[in-house]
Amino acid sequence: MALEKQTSFDYEIRSEFKNIQERTKTSVMEDGKELSYSYHRRVLSPDADVSAESDEVKALANAVWTDEVKAAWAEKQAAVAAAAPAAEESSEEESSE
């Protein structure tokens, strides 16, 4: 009756910005049979530093994060940042009325 913890990973590429979604499955095994498992997810965007990531993640990032994808992501982030102050001002005006 030896308990063992196993970890596995799978990946999905999502959206026009080619976000890398990593799903980690952690399984508790007893004598080769899975007793329980849990999932954890995280998302890496095209502006992420993947230098400390696994070779698999680095390969995915290099394959899908083209200069065009990185530029589109940067434009999207700039547009969101520019819209944020306008949204804050609008909500402040509404709350003072």
Order of alpha helices (4+ residues) and beta strands (2+ residues): beta-beta-beta-alpha-alpha
